[in-house]
Amino acid sequence: MGEVRTANPASTTPGPGNRRRSGARQAQQWLLTLLPAFPVLLLVLRLWRLSRQDMSTMLLLVQYVSPLGLLSALLIALVWAAPLVVLVLAVLGELLQVSAPDRFDPERSLVAYASSRTPDWVLVVTGALAALTWQLRFLPALVMLLVWLVALRARNRFPDRPRTLVATGLVLPVVVAAACYAWLGPAIGAALRHGELATAALLALPPAGALVLTGPVPARAAPALTRTLTYTVGALLPVLTGVVFLRVPLLPAVAVEVGDPVTREVVLGEAVTVTDRMTIVLDRTGEIRFLINDEVRGQVLCPNDTRPPASRVVVAGWPVEDAALNWMMPRRPVGVPDSRCAGLVPIAP
């Protein structure tokens, strides 16, 4: 006769550990379900704002605006957000593992799951992407995150190598902080002289903060600390991404000249589409204008509105509000805008 096996009562009893794992799985399922819906919500809100909260205008924009153009604008505007999420979760996971190894369970903790499932090459690519897309004033914070990540990961992987721990936990942060202050020192002084305290704090505090979190925190405080920081980042990130994306232009700004020389009119706005009979323009008041092509005498593409920089601080000729891509890549030469764009963008004297 075959052996009859009975189920272990302990494995079927809903104990605290099993309840935590079930709750973590449910949280991950909810996260994976809601994550694809967030970009769709941003796109709908952007069209709703572009239509000035008019449902008929919004439906017309949905009909003619290309989804690929919307997604391209979304990716360009929010390319900085992905490195922030990956690096923060990796740092918090490493901190939890080095501080409370018994609480590091990928099935129970989101940060543990993200840290254990993220290979090194992804972190390297993510750090390089952040270095290219983040503004200069945020690069010291990126350096701080990378130093923390290297130091904590070295403690988890090489706990029996004192020289490695000293090099990554003490020597590396000191050298990086000294190099940052040598490079950013003049900019920090300039920010203080101009009264830009936020810029001065963003440049001065992260290099010193790189010396702080290179080792474990108290084991009792580690789970609560990582959970609180995860919830904080999760709450702030959608707000920041929404604010950034809602200001991104989705349609080309144009000036369309219609009518004869006597009844000449220049329609300023954003081009929605051009059909075989009409040119559809969303003017600056939020009204849809249907212009007959036979009456269109000319159309020019107007440059985007350029906001004056809010900070006068530069580092070796690099404005603190520019990302590395904006600073290194050649820019289109700025010419005198067409006179028909005068009501849309300011003409330089």
C-alpha positions in Angstrom: 0.0 0.0 0.0 1.1 3.5 -0.7 1.9 5.8 2.1 -0.8 8.2 3.0 0.5 11.7 3.7 -1.5 14.1 5.8 -1.3 17.8 5.5 0.8 19.7 8.0 -1.6 21.8 10.1 1.1 24.4 10.5 1.3 24.9 6.7 -2.4 25.5 6.4 -2.9 27.6 9.4 -3.1 31.3 8.5 -0.2 32.4 10.8 1.3 35.9 10.9 4.0 35.0 8.4 1.5 33.5 5.9 -0.7 36.6 6.3 2.2 38.9 5.6 3.1 37.0 2.5 -0.5 37.0 1.2 -0.7 40.7 1.9 2.6 41.3 0.0 1.4 39.3 -3.0 -1.9 41.2 -3.1 0.0 44.5 -2.9 2.2 43.5 -5.8 -0.8 42.4 -7.8 -2.5 45.8 -7.2 0.7 47.6 -8.2 1.1 45.6 -11.4 -2.6 46.3 -12.2 -2.5 50.0 -11.5 0.9 50.7 -13.0 -0.2 50.5 -16.7 -3.3 52.6 -15.9 -1.2 55.6 -14.7 0.2 56.7 -18.1 -3.3 56.4 -19.6 -4.7 58.6 -16.8 -1.9 61.2 -17.4 -2.7 61.2 -21.2 -6.5 61.7 -20.5 -5.8 64.5 -18.0 -3.4 66.2 -20.5 -6.1 66.2 -23.2 -8.7 67.3 -20.7 -6.5 70.3 -19.8 -5.6 71.0 -23.4 -9.3 71.2 -24.3 -10.0 73.6 -21.5 -12.3 71.1 -19.8 -14.7 71.0 -22.8 -15.9 67.5 -23.5 -16.6 68.0 -27.2 -13.2 69.5 -27.8 -11.6 66.7 -25.9 -13.4 64.1 -28.0 -12.2 65.8 -31.2 -8.6 65.8 -29.9 -8.9 62.1 -29.1 -10.0 61.5 -32.6 -7.2 63.3 -34.3 -4.2 63.4 -31.9 -1.8 60.6 -32.6 -1.4 58.1 -29.7 2.2 57.7 -30.7 2.7 61.4 -30.3 1.1 61.4 -26.9 3.3 58.4 -25.7 6.4 60.1 -27.1 5.7 63.3 -25.2 5.0 61.2 -22.1 8.3 59.3 -22.4 10.4 62.4 -23.1 8.8 64.3 -20.2 9.0 61.4 -17.7 12.3 59.7 -18.6 13.8 61.0 -15.4 11.3 59.2 -13.2 12.3 55.6 -14.0 15.9 55.9 -12.7 14.5 57.5 -9.5 12.2 54.6 -8.8 14.8 51.9 -9.6 17.6 53.5 -7.6 15.5 54.3 -4.5 14.1 50.9 -4.3 17.5 49.3 -4.8 19.0 51.4 -2.0 16.2 50.7 0.4 16.3 47.0 -0.3 20.1 46.9 0.4 19.6 48.9 3.6 16.9 46.5 4.8 19.1 43.5 4.0 22.2 44.8 5.7 20.2 46.1 8.8 17.6 43.4 9.3 18.5 40.2 7.4 15.7 38.2 9.0 13.1 40.7 7.6 14.5 40.6 4.1 12.0 38.5 2.3 11.2 39.2 -1.4 7.8 37.6 -0.9 6.9 40.0 1.9 8.6 43.3 1.0 8.5 45.3 -2.2 11.9 46.8 -1.7 13.4 43.4 -1.0 11.7 42.0 -4.2 13.0 44.9 -6.3 16.5 44.8 -4.8 16.9 41.0 -5.3 15.5 41.0 -8.8 17.5 43.9 -10.2 20.8 42.9 -11.7 23.9 45.1 -11.6 23.9 46.0 -15.2 20.4 47.5 -14.9 21.6 49.7 -12.1 24.6 50.8 -14.1 22.4 51.7 -17.1 19.9 53.4 -14.8 22.6 55.5 -13.2 23.9 56.5 -16.6 20.4 57.4 -17.8 19.9 59.6 -14.7 23.2 61.3 -15.2 22.2 62.3 -18.7 18.5 63.3 -18.1 18.6 64.8 -14.6 19.3 68.5 -14.2 22.7 69.5 -12.8 21.2 70.6 -9.5 19.9 67.1 -8.9 23.2 65.3 -9.8 24.6 65.6 -6.3 21.6 63.6 -5.1 22.2 61.0 -7.7 25.8 60.7 -6.6 24.6 60.3 -3.0 22.3 57.4 -4.1 25.0 55.7 -6.0 27.5 55.9 -3.2 24.9 54.5 -0.8 24.1 51.7 -3.2 27.7 50.7 -3.7 28.5 50.8 0.0 25.5 48.8 1.1 25.7 46.2 -1.7 29.4 45.7 -0.8 28.4 45.0 2.8 25.9 42.5 1.7 28.1 40.7 -0.7 31.5 40.8 1.0 30.8 40.8 4.8 34.1 39.1 5.5 36.4 41.5 3.6 37.3 44.4 5.9 39.4 46.2 3.3 36.5 46.2 0.8 34.1 47.5 3.5 36.5 50.3 4.5 37.1 51.2 0.9 33.4 51.4 -0.1 32.0 52.6 3.3 34.6 55.2 4.2 37.2 56.0 1.5 34.8 56.1 -1.4 32.3 58.5 0.2 35.1 60.8 1.5 36.7 61.0 -2.0 33.4 61.5 -3.8 32.4 64.3 -1.3 35.7 66.1 -1.7 35.5 65.9 -5.5 31.9 67.2 -5.5 32.8 70.1 -3.2 35.8 71.0 -5.3 33.7 71.1 -8.4 30.5 72.6 -6.9 32.1 75.0 -4.4 31.9 78.2 -6.6 28.4 77.3 -7.6 27.3 76.9 -4.0 28.8 80.3 -3.1 27.1 81.9 -6.2 23.7 80.4 -5.1 24.1 81.9 -1.6 25.0 85.3 -3.0 22.0 85.3 -5.3 19.7 84.2 -2.4 18.9 80.8 -4.1 18.8 78.8 -0.9 17.0 75.8 -2.5 19.7 75.5 -5.2 22.5 75.9 -2.6 20.9 73.1 -0.5 20.6 70.8 -3.5 24.3 71.3 -4.3 25.7 71.3 -0.8 23.8 68.7 1.2 23.9 65.5 -0.8 27.7 65.1 -0.9 27.8 65.3 2.9 24.8 62.9 3.0 26.8 60.4 1.1 28.8 59.8 4.3 25.8 59.0 6.4 24.0 55.9 5.0 26.9 53.6 4.2 26.2 51.1 7.0 23.3 49.4 8.8 20.7 51.2 10.8 19.1 49.7 14.0 17.4 46.4 13.1 14.1 47.4 14.8 13.9 50.7 12.9 15.0 49.3 9.4 11.6 47.9 8.3 9.6 50.9 9.4 12.2 53.3 7.9 12.2 51.5 4.5 8.5 51.2 4.4 8.0 54.9 5.3 10.4 56.1 2.6 8.8 53.8 0.0 5.3 55.1 0.8 6.7 58.7 0.7 8.3 58.3 -2.7 5.3 56.4 -4.0 3.0 59.3 -2.9 5.2 62.1 -4.3 6.2 60.6 -7.6 2.8 60.6 -9.2 2.3 64.2 -8.2 5.6 65.3 -9.7 5.2 63.3 -12.9 1.7 64.7 -13.3 2.8 68.3 -12.9 5.7 67.8 -15.3 3.6 66.1 -18.0 0.7 68.5 -17.8 3.0 71.3 -19.0 4.4 69.4 -22.0 3.2 70.7 -25.4 1.4 68.0 -27.4 0.5 69.9 -30.6 2.7 72.1 -32.8 2.2 75.8 -32.3 1.3 77.5 -35.6 0.2 80.8 -37.0 -2.3 80.4 -39.9 -3.1 83.3 -42.1 -6.5 83.3 -43.7 -8.6 85.6 -45.8 -7.7 88.1 -48.5 -5.4 91.1 -47.9 -8.4 93.2 -46.9 -9.9 90.8 -44.4 -6.6 89.2 -43.4 -6.6 87.3 -40.1 -3.9 85.4 -38.3 -5.1 82.5 -36.2 -2.7 81.6 -33.4 -2.9 78.3 -31.7 -2.0 74.6 -32.1 -2.5 72.6 -35.2 -4.8 69.6 -34.6 -4.9 68.2 -38.2 -5.2 69.1 -41.8 -7.8 67.3 -43.9 -8.4 67.6 -47.7 -10.8 70.5 -47.1 -10.1 72.1 -43.7 -7.3 73.0 -41.4 -8.3 72.4 -37.8 -6.6 74.7 -35.2 -7.1 74.9 -31.4 -6.7 78.6 -30.7 -5.3 80.1 -27.6 -8.8 80.5 -26.0 -9.5 76.8 -26.3 -11.8 77.1 -29.2 -11.6 74.8 -32.2 -11.3 76.8 -35.5 -12.2 75.0 -38.8 -10.4 76.9 -41.5 -11.2 76.2 -45.2 -8.0 75.3 -47.0 -9.0 77.6 -50.0 -8.9 80.6 -47.6 -5.5 79.7 -46.0 -2.9 82.0 -47.4 0.1 80.9 -45.3 1.1 78.8 -42.3 4.2 78.9 -40.2 5.5 76.8 -37.4 6.1 79.0 -34.3 8.8 78.3 -31.8 7.8 77.0 -28.4 7.5 79.3 -25.5 10.8 79.5 -23.7 10.7 80.4 -20.0 13.5 82.5 -18.6 15.8 80.5 -16.3 14.8 80.7 -12.7 18.4 80.3 -11.5 21.5 82.3 -12.5 23.9 79.7 -11.1 26.3 77.9 -13.5 29.0 75.3 -13.0 31.8 75.6 -15.5 29.4 77.1 -18.0 26.7 74.5 -17.3 23.5 76.0 -16.0 22.1 74.2 -13.0 18.7 73.9 -14.7 20.0 72.0 -17.7 20.5 68.3 -18.0 23.6 66.9 -19.5 21.8 66.1 -22.8 20.7 69.7 -23.1 24.1 71.0 -22.3 26.1 68.7 -24.6 23.9 68.4 -27.6 23.9 71.1 -30.2 20.9 73.4 -30.1 19.0 74.9 -33.0 20.1 78.5 -33.6 17.5 81.0 -32.4 16.3 83.3 -35.1 13.8 86.0 -35.3 10.3 84.5 -35.2 7.8 85.2 -38.0 5.8 88.3 -37.4 2.6 86.2 -37.4 3.9 84.5 -34.3 4.1 87.8 -32.4 1.0 87.0 -30.4 2.2 83.5 -29.5 5.8 84.0 -28.5 7.7 87.1 -27.5 10.0 88.5 -30.3 13.5 89.3 -29.1 14.5 92.9 -29.5 
